[in-house]
């Protein structure tokens, strides 16, 4: 509650102070130019109500693509992992509590099912070899986890990133159940009974090309650390060895990094980031960016390299000025409060050639805009290892009707099957969607 109250007071008092800490027009520390952004305004709260998918409806894709339900009747499916034998693992979890928001808002989110009991398990999906158009069979691989999200299979080991730990299990593709006790190789900062600030509880994990290093995303627990209680190692991507040793902060100042993948041409690590709220519809934009070793991306003091956070421009002008000198500008804006989560560079061969040079991004959609943005999967074309500047719609149809606040579902995670087709998890629609290319 304190953070929200401070934010509202700070916005009203500090917008005028932004001019006293000017944004620079270029940055020696970053090759990306600072974009022109509108001034901050008062935030909006407009949630979409998920009503579930009718039996005769699916998301929509461009001509030539076929969309079908790969699995249904799930319980808030989040992240996806394809195993070498074709099995698919799905982490299932739901936000159980929020801090820093009025109780009336929290009650409204509970009524909508956004907040509630979490399944806290990993589901195994196995597609029939003889009936590939049928829904995949489901079984519980492992349960009783604490908000599981990220999944990684490496060297006969399954890694599961829960909100407070990175766990690993001996695991061979083909297994349908894990009975071995978890080995905790790293504890992660998360809220507790005495510290409720565990917003952005999702953790993700990925391995580099040779499997020598793992990268963990750890989102901030607060909006912009207005109360000064944020854990110093959150809002960052960590690098560790596969056994959990030699932890270090790889990149910092990333408010809520979630999706991570390596760009095939350059090998650079990229991430999707959800920016702060309560500064207006388009301020600041959520984004995707290459993750540079040792780089600082501005949170909480500035956004997009040099723009001062209004609260901190008033409360901490010295820290804002210092951040302006060293913050790296994110590579590519994806729209304010669009909530980009899943990130997947396409390496398959099923889709047409143009999709083999770029990334798919699942934008779950947020509550901080007067006009909705996101609730879709987009394609971002790349050239020479960088975005071309375009955003192409790919998977839509999540809104029940234009101009209304009802959605059938919300896309979260992305994965590519061995045949090159794409999977999209839909946590509000309790489904996993399968997208394949079938003709021109």
Secondary structure, DSSP 8 states (H G I E B T S, - for coil): -HHHHHHHHHHHHHGGGGGGS---S--TT-SS----------------EE----TT---B--TTEEEEEEE-S-SSEEEEEE-TTS-EEEEE-------SS-HHHHHHHHHTTSSS----EEEEEE--SS-TTS--EEEEEE---SS--EEEEETTEEEEE-SSEEEEEE--TT-----S--EEEEE-----SS-----S--EEEEE-TTSS-EEEEE--SSSS-TTS---TT-SEEEEE-TTS-S-EEEEE--TTEEEEEE-TTT--EEEEE---SSS-SSSS-EEEEE--TT-B--TTTEETTTEE-HHHHHH-HHHHHHHHHHB---SEEEETT--EEEEEE---SSS-GGGGSEEEEEE---SS-SS---SEEEEEEEETTEE-S--EEEEB--BSSTTSSEES--EEEEEE-TTS-EEEEETTTTEEEEEEE---
